[in-house]
């Protein structure tokens, strides 16, 4: 059977007439057995249902900061606002792939997008948030910091990996504050920062705050994409609505 088709959202390029996508997203999808396709966020929003119907799985990738008006706040001084066109496209696409029950993996910004879509809120700047221990979650140099993440063994990810802990990288200044409707926390950092969520009533509606695509040469992190591709393959085989 043909590989399942996995959509990947694109980011803003320094040149406004270009898109950007780190190669690691597509490589991770391919290594996990999927067929990657990049999605242009300047597309006409009326085409979103057609994109969604053709996809077997979806990756919402990393990027800049969502408009905090979604949860009743204004931008933090350290925020870097996302391109509004990207935000509009991804919220529309997320609503449609969710409606069709397409398996979804959100990464970093993608995790935050999924939470906002469900009515949740974000911590806009982690250094302002008292925590113990005070871990650094930002990538301030050439190498991203790493730390342990505790996994809920009863979650889809915990059962898939058969682990209670994973060693993750970290490259974010924002994180989930209040989880949105139907979302349960499945992963936390040692300082209590939320690192993963899921909707357990969905084929796969899973969000992780770290960047497994950058670590896809490590079995645990590639397995996250294998979970997405496995669920997408089931959908492709005939479990569509």
N, C-alpha and C positions, 0 to 999 in steps of 0.2 A: 504494500500500500504506500501511496505517496506520503511524504512527511507532512505532519500538520503545519498549517500556516500560522506563524506567530507574528503579530503586529508589534512594532516597537515605536514609541513616540520619539520625535526628534526635538532638538533644542535649538536655541538661537545661536547663530554664527556672528562673529564680529562684523562681517559684511552682511548688510540687511537683505541682499538678494540671494543668500545661501542658507541652507540648513546645516546642522551639525549633529553628529551622532558618534560617540566613542565606539571604536571598533569592538570593544569587549562585549557589548550587548549582543551583537549579531553572532560573534564567535561563541559565546556561551550558549545561545539558543541552538546553534548548529551542532556544537559538541554534545548537547543533550538530546539530539535527534529531531530537532525542529527545522523548519524552513523560515528564515527571518525575512521580514519585509518592513521597510521604514515608511512611516506615515507622515505626510506633509501637513503641518498644522495650519497653513494658510489656505487649505482647501475650503471650498464653499460648504458651510455647515449643513446644507440640504443633502450633501453626499454622505454624511456620517452614517446613516442607516445602511447604505450600500457597503461601506467599508466594514461595518460591524458584521453584516451577514456573511461576508467572505472569510472572516477570520475564524480560526479554530482556537486560538489563545491570544493573550494580550499582555505585553509588558509596558507599564507606565514608568518611564525612566526618570533619572535625576535632573536637577536644574535649579533655577533660582526660586525666589520666594513668592508664594501665593498672596493675593490681596487679602489682608486680614479683615476687611469689611465683612467677609463671609461669617466671621464669628465675633463681630461687634467691636473690633479694634482698629487702630490706625497703624501704619507702618512703623516699625522700630527704626531708630536712626541707623542701625547696622544692616538693615534689610537691603537686599538687592532684588527689586521687583521683577517678576517674570514678565515676559512679553505678553500683554493682554490677549493677543490673538492666540497664542499657545494655550493660555488658561481657558479661554472660551471653547476652543476646539477639544481640549482634553476633557473638560467637564461634560460636554455634549457627548463625546465618544464613550466616556465612562458610563454615563447614564444608559446608553444604548447597548453596550456590551453586557452590562449588568442585567438589563431587561431580557436579553437573549440568553443569559446564564453562560456566557463565554468564560472559560477559566481565565483568571486575572492574577498577575503578579505585579505589585507596586514596589518600586525601589526608591528609597530616599524621598525626593519630591513626590514620586508616585505614591508612596505610602501616605504622605501628608495630604495629597489630593484625594485619595480614597476616604480619608477621615473627614475632610471638609465636605466632600460629597454627601456623606452620611450625617452631616450636621454637627460634627465634632469641632474641637478648637486646637490651637497649637501654642506651644511655648516659642516665642519669636527669637529669643537670644539666650541660649543655655548658660553662658557665663554670668548672666544676671540672676539665675535661679539657684538658691541655696541647695546644696546636695552634699551628701557624705557617703563615700569619699568624693571629692570634687574632680571627677575625671574630665580630661580634655577630649571633646568629641570632634573638634575641628581639625582639618588637615592644615597645619600651619607651615610645614616644610615640604620637602620633596616626598617624604614617606608618610602615609596616613597612619595614625596611631591604631593599635589593636587592643582589644580587651575581650574578656569572656562575656558571653550572653547566656543567661539562663533561659531554657526552653520549657514550656509547659508540655510534659510528656503525653498528655491527653489530646493535644492539638494535632491538626493534620501534619504540620511540619515535624513536631516531636515524634509522632508515630512513624512518619516516613523515614526520618533519620535514625530513629531508635536511639535517641540521645536526649539528655537533660541539659546539655551545655554545648555551645559552639564557640570557637574562637573567631571573632569578626573584626573587620576593619571599621574605621570611623571617619566620616568626612562630612559633618553636618553641624550647623549652628542652631537649627530649629528641630523640634520634635513634637510628637503628639502630647497634648495636655489632657483634654477630655475626649475619650473615645466616642465616636459617633454611633448612631443607631445600629444595633445588631452586631457590633464589633466587640470581640473579646481580646484582651491582652494575652499574647502567647509567648512573648520574649521581653526580657528586661536586662538592662546593663547593671553592673554592681552598684551604681549610684541611684538606681531607681528609674532612670530614663527608659521610656517605652521604646523597645526595639522591634516589636512585631505585633501584628494583630491579624485576626481572621474573622470572617462570618462563617460559623460552623454549619449553617444551613444552606450553604452555597457549594457548588461543585469545587470551585477554588476561588476564593476572594481573599487573597493573602497579601499582606504588606510587611516589608522589612525595611528598617531604617538604614541598615548598612548596605554595602555595595558588593553582593556576591558575584556579579559579573567580572569584577576586577580580580577575583580569586577563583575563577572557574577552573584553574589548573589544580585546585585542591578538591578532593572528592566531596566533602560536606557541602561546599558552596555550589559545585556543579549539580549536586543532587537537588538543590532548590529548583533549578531549571528543568531537571529531569521530572520533577513532580508536575510542573506546569505542562511539559510536553506530554507526559502520560495522560493527564486529564484532557488535554487538547486532542490527543489521538482518540480517546474515547468519544469525544464529541464528533470528531471527523468520521468515526466509524458508524455513526447513525443516531447519536443521542442528542440531536438538535431539537429545538422546540418546533 
